[in-house]
Amino acid sequence: MPKINCLPDQVYIDVNSSQTILQALLDNDIAHTHICGGNANCSTCRIMILDGIDNCSEQTVAEKVLARRLEFPFHVRLACQTKVFGNVSIRRLILDQEDIDLVEGQLSLETLGVRKSIAILLATVRGASNFDEVNFHYDLIYTMSRYFQSMNKIINRYGGFINNYMNYSLIGVFGLNEPKDASERAVWAGLEMLIALKDLNLYLERLSYPPLSLSIGIHYGSVVLVPVDTYKRVGKYNLIGDTVNIVNRIEAANREVGSELLVSSEIYNHIQRPIIINRTYTLRSANKNKDYSVLEIIGINGKPPVITEKVEVVQPKMSLKNRVKSFLQKFSSSWDNSG
């Protein structure tokens, strides 16, 4: 009779070919989670096959649907659907209430995390430290709000999204949902972000502040995407892997080069249309066993591959006086109630 080596329980149990792994675990007093009752709806009975995957039954139709939805790797199976015909070693993955909460969030996001190749854009504002954030912190708040709002629109327009903000930096991700031309779209977005910053600097000039500068690094590579804030059902990820370290190094190298937009050779090799390159530079890696070639891009030929072209409803323009009046009318009731 086949045996299951069950971890982390450190027990061996017998199983016959007519039983699912879930049934075998429960028959041997191993309280394996199965919230949906073994119907392949909740995935809380998921297990990892450590050894003996060839001794497991093929996925059922129901398991295939859920595995595709959550992007399970091949060795993660549903215990309620899997039978064994030889010895296997498994690890139970859902052990307590916190694990169940995590699974609930994964189901809402329809992913448990995955390794993917994407284009990452890291942009950092330089010069914002010149703001008088003690006496005139509103200037800092308002200006950076305008900046982040503008950059978010640009990145979204090219099919990416901002995955994270930190201080004066943002991380844009391209290729997660729309893999085609991810590298090219990231570069187009970077170039447009530089143009948008010039418009913001015109505004800062009116406030008698020195202009800001923007430092952008873009790299393409494989990362592990770990969902975060799943309990809030927020589709954001922690990006883990050497690709993240490299894009940080590329962005920081703008100071060394005196440039604004640097991309890796991986990005360059993915773009099919002519690119205007100002110069190339070699980055020395921290451990000195690998160098990275980067290129300063100042332009790209052709039509921008905009992804999110939405038909906007044109509203009649209002004078500034009427807009202020409308704004006051909209919020006056809430202000009156607050007093």
C-alpha positions in Angstrom: 0.0 0.0 0.0 1.4 3.5 -0.9 2.6 5.7 1.9 2.4 9.5 2.3 5.2 11.2 4.2 3.3 14.2 5.7 5.2 17.4 6.7 5.4 19.3 8.9 3.6 16.6 10.9 6.5 14.2 10.5 4.2 11.2 10.1 3.8 8.4 7.6 0.3 7.3 6.7 -1.1 4.5 4.4 -3.3 5.4 1.5 -5.2 3.3 -1.0 -5.7 4.3 -4.6 -9.5 5.0 -4.1 -8.8 7.7 -1.5 -7.9 11.3 -2.1 -5.0 12.6 -0.1 -7.5 14.7 2.0 -9.5 11.6 2.9 -6.3 9.8 3.9 -5.2 12.7 6.1 -8.5 13.0 7.9 -8.7 9.2 8.4 -5.4 9.4 10.2 -6.6 12.2 12.5 -4.6 14.9 10.7 -6.9 18.0 10.9 -6.3 19.1 7.3 -8.2 22.3 6.4 -10.9 21.9 3.8 -13.4 24.8 4.2 -15.5 24.0 1.0 -15.9 20.4 2.0 -13.6 19.0 -0.7 -15.3 20.6 -3.7 -12.2 22.4 -5.2 -13.7 25.8 -4.5 -11.6 27.3 -1.7 -8.1 25.9 -2.2 -7.5 25.7 1.6 -6.6 22.0 1.2 -3.6 22.9 -1.0 -0.5 20.9 -0.5 3.0 20.9 -2.0 4.3 17.6 -3.5 7.9 17.4 -2.4 8.6 14.0 -3.9 6.6 11.5 -6.0 4.7 13.9 -8.3 4.6 11.1 -10.9 2.7 9.0 -8.4 -0.1 11.5 -8.3 -3.3 11.4 -10.3 -3.9 14.0 -13.1 -5.7 17.2 -12.1 -9.5 17.0 -12.2 -11.4 19.5 -14.3 -12.3 21.4 -11.1 -8.7 21.5 -9.9 -7.5 22.7 -13.3 -9.9 25.6 -13.1 -8.8 26.7 -9.6 -5.1 26.0 -10.3 -5.2 28.2 -13.5 -7.1 31.0 -11.6 -4.5 31.1 -8.8 -1.5 30.3 -11.1 -0.4 27.3 -9.0 3.0 25.8 -9.9 2.8 22.2 -11.1 3.8 20.8 -7.7 1.0 22.5 -5.7 -2.1 20.4 -5.7 -5.5 20.2 -4.0 -5.6 17.4 -1.5 -9.3 17.0 -2.1 -8.8 16.1 -5.7 -5.5 14.2 -5.8 -5.1 10.5 -5.5 -1.8 8.6 -5.2 -0.6 5.3 -6.7 2.8 5.2 -5.1 4.9 6.8 -2.3 4.7 10.6 -2.1 6.1 13.2 0.3 3.9 16.2 0.9 3.9 19.4 2.9 0.6 20.8 4.2 0.4 24.5 3.4 -2.6 25.8 5.3 -2.0 25.2 9.0 -3.9 27.9 11.0 -6.4 30.8 10.9 -3.8 33.3 9.6 -3.2 31.0 6.6 -6.9 30.8 5.9 -7.1 34.6 6.0 -4.2 34.7 3.5 -6.0 32.2 1.2 -9.2 34.3 1.3 -7.2 37.3 0.1 -5.5 35.3 -2.6 -8.9 34.1 -3.9 -10.1 37.7 -4.0 -7.0 38.8 -6.0 -7.1 35.5 -8.0 -3.4 34.9 -7.4 -1.1 33.5 -4.8 2.0 35.2 -6.3 4.1 34.1 -9.2 7.5 34.5 -10.9 7.2 36.7 -14.0 9.5 38.7 -16.3 8.5 42.3 -16.2 9.8 45.8 -16.9 10.4 47.9 -13.8 10.7 51.7 -13.9 12.2 53.3 -10.8 11.9 57.1 -10.7 13.2 59.4 -8.0 12.7 63.2 -7.6 15.9 65.1 -6.9 15.8 68.6 -5.3 12.7 68.3 -3.2 14.8 68.7 -0.1 14.9 72.5 -0.9 11.3 72.8 0.2 10.7 74.5 3.5 8.7 71.6 4.9 8.8 73.1 8.4 7.2 76.5 7.7 5.5 75.8 4.3 4.8 72.1 4.3 1.7 72.7 2.3 3.9 73.6 -0.7 5.6 70.2 -0.4 2.3 68.4 0.0 0.7 70.1 -2.9 3.6 69.9 -5.3 4.4 66.3 -4.7 0.7 65.5 -5.0 0.7 67.1 -8.4 3.8 65.2 -9.3 2.6 61.7 -8.3 -0.8 62.3 -9.8 0.8 63.3 -13.1 3.2 60.4 -13.2 0.5 57.9 -12.3 -1.6 59.0 -15.3 1.4 58.6 -17.6 2.3 55.2 -16.4 -1.3 54.0 -16.5 -1.6 55.3 -20.1 1.2 53.1 -21.2 -0.3 50.0 -19.6 1.7 50.0 -16.3 0.8 50.7 -12.7 2.6 52.2 -9.8 3.3 49.4 -7.4 5.0 51.3 -4.6 5.8 54.8 -3.3 8.7 55.6 -0.9 9.7 59.1 0.0 10.4 60.8 -3.4 10.6 57.5 -5.3 8.0 55.4 -7.2 8.2 52.0 -8.8 6.2 51.4 -12.0 5.5 47.9 -13.3 5.0 47.1 -16.9 4.1 43.7 -18.4 2.3 42.0 -15.5 -1.2 42.2 -17.1 -0.2 43.3 -20.6 3.2 41.6 -21.5 3.4 42.7 -25.1 6.0 45.5 -25.6 6.4 46.0 -21.9 10.0 47.3 -22.2 9.1 49.8 -25.0 6.0 51.1 -23.1 8.2 51.6 -20.0 10.7 53.7 -22.0 7.9 55.8 -23.6 6.5 56.4 -20.1 9.9 57.5 -18.8 10.4 59.9 -21.6 6.9 61.4 -21.1 7.5 61.7 -17.3 10.6 63.9 -18.0 8.5 66.2 -20.2 5.8 66.3 -17.5 8.3 67.4 -14.9 9.3 70.4 -17.0 5.7 71.6 -16.8 5.8 71.1 -13.0 8.9 73.2 -12.8 7.2 76.1 -14.5 4.7 76.0 -11.7 7.5 75.8 -9.1 9.1 78.8 -10.6 6.0 80.9 -9.8 6.4 79.8 -6.2 10.1 80.9 -6.2 11.3 77.3 -5.7 14.3 75.9 -7.6 13.4 73.3 -10.3 13.2 69.6 -9.6 15.0 66.9 -11.5 14.0 63.4 -12.2 16.2 60.3 -12.2 14.8 57.2 -13.9 16.1 53.7 -14.2 14.4 50.9 -16.2 15.3 47.2 -16.3 13.7 44.0 -17.5 14.0 40.7 -15.7 12.4 38.0 -13.6 10.9 38.8 -10.2 8.9 36.9 -7.6 5.6 38.8 -7.1 4.3 38.4 -3.5 0.8 39.8 -2.9 0.6 42.2 0.0 -2.4 43.7 1.8 -4.6 40.8 0.7 -6.9 41.3 3.6 -7.7 44.7 2.1 -8.2 43.0 -1.3 -5.5 45.4 -2.8 -3.7 44.1 -5.9 -0.2 45.3 -4.9 2.9 43.2 -4.8 6.2 43.0 -3.1 8.8 42.6 -5.9 11.6 40.2 -4.8 14.7 39.3 -6.8 18.0 40.5 -8.2 16.1 42.4 -10.9 14.9 44.9 -8.2 18.5 45.4 -7.0 19.7 46.0 -10.5 17.0 48.7 -11.3 17.9 50.4 -8.1 21.6 50.5 -9.2 20.6 51.8 -12.6 18.5 54.6 -11.3 21.3 55.7 -8.8 23.8 55.6 -11.7 22.2 58.7 -13.2 24.2 60.7 -10.7 27.4 59.1 -11.9 26.6 59.6 -15.5 24.9 63.0 -15.3 21.9 61.6 -17.0 18.1 61.5 -16.5 17.0 58.2 -18.0 19.1 55.0 -18.1 18.0 51.6 -19.2 19.6 48.2 -19.1 20.8 46.3 -22.2 17.9 43.9 -21.5 15.4 46.8 -22.1 17.3 47.9 -25.2 17.3 44.5 -26.7 13.5 44.2 -26.4 12.7 47.3 -28.3 12.3 46.9 -32.0 12.1 50.5 -33.2 15.0 53.0 -33.4 16.1 54.6 -30.2 18.0 57.8 -29.7 21.0 57.0 -27.5 23.2 59.7 -26.0 25.8 57.5 -24.5 26.5 54.1 -22.9 28.0 53.4 -19.5 29.2 50.3 -17.6 28.1 49.7 -14.1 30.4 47.8 -11.8 28.4 45.4 -9.7 28.7 45.4 -5.9 30.4 42.0 -5.7 32.6 42.8 -8.7 31.8 39.6 -10.5 29.4 41.0 -13.1 29.2 44.4 -14.9 26.0 45.8 -16.4 25.8 47.8 -19.6 23.4 50.7 -19.4 22.3 53.2 -22.1 21.1 56.8 -21.8 18.0 57.2 -23.9 16.9 60.7 -24.9 14.3 59.7 -27.5 12.5 57.0 -29.4 11.0 57.0 -32.9 7.5 56.1 -34.0 4.1 56.3 -32.5 3.7 55.7 -28.7 2.1 52.3 -27.9 -0.6 53.8 -25.6 -2.6 51.0 -24.0 -5.4 52.8 -22.2 -6.9 55.1 -24.8 -10.2 56.1 -23.3 -12.8 58.3 -24.9 -13.1 61.3 -22.6 -16.4 63.1 -22.3 -15.7 66.7 -23.0 -17.2 69.0 -20.3 -17.8 72.7 -21.0 -15.0 74.7 -19.6 -15.7 76.8 -16.5 -14.0 80.0 -15.5 -11.8 79.9 -12.4 -14.4 82.0 -10.5 -17.2 79.5 -11.3 -15.1 76.5 -10.5 -14.2 78.0 -7.0 -17.9 78.7 -6.5 -18.9 75.2 -7.5 -16.2 73.8 -5.2 -17.5 75.8 -2.2 -21.1 74.8 -2.8 -20.1 71.1 -3.0 -18.3 71.0 0.4 -20.1 73.8 2.3 -22.7 71.5 3.9 -20.0 69.2 5.3 -18.0 72.2 6.7 -21.2 73.6 8.3 -21.9 70.2 10.0 -18.3 69.9 11.2 -18.7 73.0 13.4 
